[in-house]
Amino acid sequence: MIALVQRAVAAALLLTMLTACGSGSSDTVGGQAAAGGNDTPLNSQQKQAEAERGAKQTRTVKDEFSQVEIPARPKRVAGIYVEDYLKALGVTPVVQWYHPTWGKQDYLKLDVPQFDITGSLEALIAQDLDLIIVDGSVDQAKYEQYSKIAPTYRLPEPILQSSEAILRTIADVLGIPEKADSVLASYNAKVNDAKAKFQKTVGKQTVAVIRVNTGDKTIALFGATNRYTGQIYSEFGLEPHPLVRTMKAFQEILSEEAFPSLDADHIIVLPSNGGWDSKENQEAFKLLDSPLWKSVPAFKNGHVYKVDRTFWQSGAITANMMKLDDLFRLLARSIPSR
């Protein structure tokens, strides 16, 4: 009886070994088919299992405030005011930043729930997040509140002036550093093409960006290091007006009496909230009808350009490419090629 059982066990082991060998041979031959995109149910299950294992694996990274343990390959990610970078990397955020006064970044065209930044962070609990990424507006106290909901990564202060550094950092945190390479290759090609064209058309003509602050009815002049628009000088090669170039702050309020001193060749203007047609903004826009404003050279020459605030108030990758499109359209319209 024992011998019979032993023979049965041996036969079963032999069958298992043969099956395993056959599977190995099939995988070797089938490698080419898989490379061609033919997915079997088994392969799909294996990929799903690998993804689940990746989501469970963790690693430790250093952010602005601490060492934080994060998933190796997070799937459900909230990027609070960095959704632009997530979308550029092919990642759809679970929620989108929203402010009752300023709205959301409509240019991203995201179809996800809004996260009201002025409300309770507890609204994020129901989203079952793997990871939260926050920008430089989050201080340590708020960071600790986010960290109670899910592992939270706060972008380091030294990289906040560089959209490329932010993109690479976020890609690394998400476990997809190679995606940043492809995005930046396209971005840099577009920027280099723009710089060459601007050198031929705009040349050394000066540019300034102002914002109509619709709430307090003032005009803000953006400096050359402004996080929203500084890249049009540092990356795109446009020449900042002297007032812009020497400004140490990100922005300064420009009094009506100082309007004539802004003698830039080209002025880009955006509203702080809403749009150019928003009824509640019309009173503030009267600043642009004043005699002092109409004495500005750019106004006289038809070189004042009204733009969409949503992507002009962002220094992220997608927004920057849209600014380039605006600048091509606006400057090419007003400046003949040389």
C-alpha positions in Angstrom: 0.0 0.0 0.0 2.8 2.4 1.0 4.7 1.5 -2.3 1.5 2.3 -4.2 1.2 5.7 -2.6 4.9 6.4 -3.2 4.5 5.6 -6.9 1.5 7.9 -7.1 3.4 10.7 -5.4 6.4 10.2 -7.7 4.1 10.3 -10.8 2.5 13.5 -9.6 5.9 15.1 -9.1 7.1 14.1 -12.5 3.9 15.5 -14.1 4.4 18.8 -12.2 8.0 19.0 -13.4 7.1 18.3 -17.0 4.3 20.9 -16.9 6.7 23.5 -15.5 9.2 22.8 -18.2 6.5 23.1 -20.8 5.4 26.4 -19.3 9.0 27.7 -19.4 9.4 26.7 -23.1 6.0 28.3 -23.9 7.1 31.5 -22.1 10.3 31.7 -24.1 8.5 31.2 -27.4 5.6 33.4 -26.3 7.9 36.3 -25.4 7.9 37.6 -28.9 4.1 37.4 -29.0 3.8 39.3 -25.8 6.1 41.9 -27.1 3.7 42.3 -30.0 0.9 43.2 -27.5 -0.9 39.8 -27.3 -2.0 39.5 -23.6 -3.3 36.2 -22.3 -5.6 36.1 -19.3 -2.7 34.6 -17.3 -0.4 37.5 -18.3 -3.1 40.0 -17.4 -3.5 38.4 -14.0 0.3 38.4 -13.5 0.5 42.1 -14.4 -2.3 42.9 -12.0 -0.6 40.9 -9.2 2.7 42.7 -9.9 0.9 46.1 -9.8 -0.7 45.1 -6.5 2.6 44.0 -5.1 4.2 47.3 -6.2 1.4 49.3 -4.5 2.1 47.4 -1.3 5.9 47.8 -1.4 7.3 51.0 0.1 10.4 53.1 0.1 11.6 56.0 2.1 12.2 59.4 0.5 13.2 62.8 1.9 10.9 65.8 1.3 11.0 69.3 2.6 10.1 68.4 6.2 11.0 64.8 6.9 11.7 61.3 5.8 8.5 59.8 4.5 7.6 56.2 3.7 5.6 56.1 0.5 4.3 53.3 -1.8 6.9 52.2 -4.4 4.2 52.5 -7.2 1.3 54.6 -5.8 -2.0 54.3 -7.8 -4.4 56.6 -6.1 -2.7 60.0 -6.0 -3.8 63.5 -5.0 -1.5 66.2 -6.2 -2.7 69.4 -4.5 -2.1 72.2 -7.0 0.4 70.1 -8.9 -2.2 68.3 -11.0 -0.6 69.8 -14.1 2.5 67.7 -13.6 0.5 64.6 -12.9 -1.4 65.0 -16.1 1.8 65.7 -18.1 3.1 62.4 -16.7 0.0 60.5 -17.8 -1.4 60.2 -14.3 -5.0 61.2 -13.5 -5.2 62.7 -10.0 -8.0 61.4 -7.8 -9.2 64.9 -7.0 -8.5 68.4 -8.3 -7.6 71.5 -6.2 -10.4 74.0 -6.0 -10.9 77.4 -4.3 -14.3 79.1 -4.0 -12.9 82.4 -5.1 -10.3 81.4 -7.7 -12.0 78.3 -9.0 -9.9 75.5 -10.5 -7.4 75.1 -13.3 -9.9 74.6 -16.0 -7.3 74.3 -18.7 -6.4 70.8 -17.4 -9.9 69.6 -18.4 -9.9 67.0 -15.6 -13.1 65.0 -14.9 -12.5 64.3 -11.2 -14.1 65.4 -7.9 -13.0 68.8 -6.7 -11.2 69.2 -3.4 -12.1 72.6 -1.7 -8.8 73.8 -0.4 -10.6 76.1 2.1 -12.6 73.2 3.6 -11.7 70.3 5.8 -9.0 67.9 4.8 -11.2 65.1 6.0 -12.9 65.2 2.6 -9.8 63.4 1.3 -10.3 60.4 3.7 -13.1 58.9 1.5 -10.8 58.9 -1.5 -8.6 56.0 -0.1 -5.4 57.7 -1.2 -2.1 55.9 -1.6 -0.2 59.2 -1.7 -0.6 63.0 -1.4 1.8 65.4 -3.1 1.7 69.1 -2.0 3.4 72.2 -3.2 5.3 75.0 -1.5 2.2 76.7 -0.1 1.8 73.9 2.5 3.6 74.6 5.8 4.7 72.0 8.3 1.5 72.2 10.4 -0.7 71.6 7.4 1.7 69.0 6.1 1.2 67.0 9.3 -2.5 67.2 8.9 -2.2 65.8 5.4 0.1 63.1 6.6 -2.6 61.7 9.0 -4.8 61.0 5.9 -2.2 59.3 3.7 1.6 59.3 3.1 2.4 62.9 2.1 5.3 64.3 0.1 5.9 68.1 0.3 8.0 69.4 -2.6 11.4 70.7 -1.4 11.8 74.4 -1.3 15.0 74.6 -3.5 13.2 73.1 -6.6 10.1 75.3 -6.5 11.5 77.7 -9.1 12.2 75.1 -11.7 9.3 73.3 -13.5 11.8 70.7 -14.8 13.0 69.9 -11.3 9.4 69.7 -10.0 8.4 67.3 -12.9 11.5 65.1 -12.3 10.9 65.0 -8.6 7.2 64.1 -8.9 8.0 61.4 -11.5 10.5 59.9 -9.2 8.1 59.9 -6.2 5.5 58.2 -8.4 8.1 55.6 -9.5 8.1 56.6 -13.1 11.3 58.6 -13.6 11.5 57.6 -17.3 8.2 59.4 -18.0 9.8 62.7 -17.1 12.5 62.2 -19.7 10.0 61.9 -22.6 7.9 64.8 -21.4 10.9 67.1 -21.0 12.3 66.1 -24.4 9.0 67.4 -26.0 8.9 70.4 -23.8 12.5 71.4 -24.4 12.2 71.0 -28.2 9.2 73.3 -28.1 11.0 75.9 -25.9 14.2 75.8 -28.1 12.1 76.3 -31.2 10.3 79.3 -29.5 13.5 80.9 -28.4 14.9 80.8 -32.0 11.7 82.3 -33.4 11.5 85.0 -30.7 15.1 86.0 -31.3 14.2 86.6 -35.0 11.0 88.5 -34.3 10.8 90.1 -30.8 14.6 90.3 -30.4 15.5 92.7 -27.5 12.0 94.3 -27.3 10.9 94.3 -23.7 8.0 92.4 -22.2 6.1 92.8 -18.9 3.3 90.8 -17.3 0.7 92.6 -15.1 -2.3 91.3 -13.3 -5.5 93.2 -12.5 -6.3 92.3 -8.9 -10.1 92.4 -9.2 -10.7 92.2 -5.4 -8.8 95.3 -4.3 -8.8 97.0 -7.8 -5.0 97.3 -8.2 -2.4 96.4 -10.8 0.4 94.0 -9.9 3.6 93.9 -11.9 5.1 90.4 -12.0 8.9 90.2 -11.5 11.3 88.2 -13.5 11.4 85.5 -10.8 7.7 85.2 -10.5 6.8 81.5 -10.3 3.9 81.9 -12.7 5.5 83.9 -15.5 9.3 84.0 -14.8 10.0 81.3 -17.3 9.0 83.5 -20.3 12.3 85.3 -19.6 14.5 82.6 -18.1 13.4 79.8 -20.5 11.7 81.4 -23.5 14.3 84.1 -23.9 12.1 87.1 -23.9 13.6 90.4 -22.6 12.1 91.7 -19.3 11.4 95.4 -18.9 14.0 97.0 -16.6 11.3 97.3 -13.8 10.7 93.6 -14.1 14.3 92.6 -14.3 15.4 94.6 -11.2 12.4 93.6 -9.0 13.4 91.4 -6.1 9.8 90.5 -5.1 7.6 88.1 -7.1 5.3 91.0 -7.7 4.7 94.6 -6.7 1.7 96.9 -6.8 1.9 99.5 -9.6 0.1 102.7 -8.7 -1.8 104.6 -11.4 0.8 107.4 -11.2 3.5 104.9 -12.1 1.7 103.6 -15.2 3.7 105.8 -17.6 7.0 104.3 -16.2 6.0 100.9 -17.6 7.1 101.6 -21.1 7.6 98.0 -22.1 7.2 97.2 -25.8 4.7 94.4 -25.0 2.5 94.0 -22.0 0.6 90.8 -21.1 -2.3 91.3 -18.8 -4.5 88.8 -16.9 -7.2 89.1 -14.2 -6.7 87.6 -10.8 -10.0 85.9 -10.7 -12.7 84.9 -13.2 -12.5 86.0 -16.8 -12.5 89.1 -18.9 -16.3 88.8 -19.3 -17.0 88.2 -15.6 -19.5 90.8 -14.5 -18.0 91.2 -11.1 -14.6 92.2 -12.6 -15.7 95.1 -14.8 -15.2 97.7 -12.1 -11.6 96.7 -11.6 -11.0 96.6 -15.4 -11.8 100.4 -15.5 -8.1 100.8 -14.4 -7.3 99.9 -18.0 -9.5 102.7 -19.3 -7.7 105.5 -17.4 -5.9 108.3 -19.3 -2.6 107.3 -17.6 -2.9 103.7 -18.8 -3.7 104.9 -22.3 -0.5 106.9 -22.3 1.5 103.7 -22.1 3.5 103.0 -25.3 2.4 99.4 -25.5 -1.3 100.5 -25.4 -0.8 103.1 -28.1 0.9 100.6 -30.3 -1.7 97.9 -29.8 0.7 95.7 -27.9 -1.3 95.0 -24.8 -2.5 91.4 -24.8 -5.3 90.0 -22.6 -4.8 86.4 -21.7 -6.5 83.6 -19.8 -5.6 83.7 -16.1 -5.9 79.9 -15.5 -2.7 78.8 -17.1 -0.9 82.2 -16.9 -1.2 81.8 -13.1 0.7 78.5 -13.1 4.3 77.8 -13.7 3.8 74.1 -14.5 4.8 72.2 -17.6 1.4 72.0 -19.4 0.7 75.6 -18.5 4.0 76.8 -19.8 3.5 75.1 -23.2 0.1 76.8 -23.4 1.8 80.2 -22.6 4.2 79.5 -25.5 1.2 79.0 -27.8 -0.3 82.3 -26.6 3.0 84.1 -27.2 3.4 82.7 -30.7 -0.1 83.8 -31.5 0.1 87.3 -29.9 3.6 88.4 -30.8 3.5 87.0 -34.3 0.3 89.0 -34.9 1.9 92.3 -33.9 5.5 91.9 -35.0 6.6 91.3 -38.6 9.3 88.8 -39.2 12.7 90.4 -39.8 
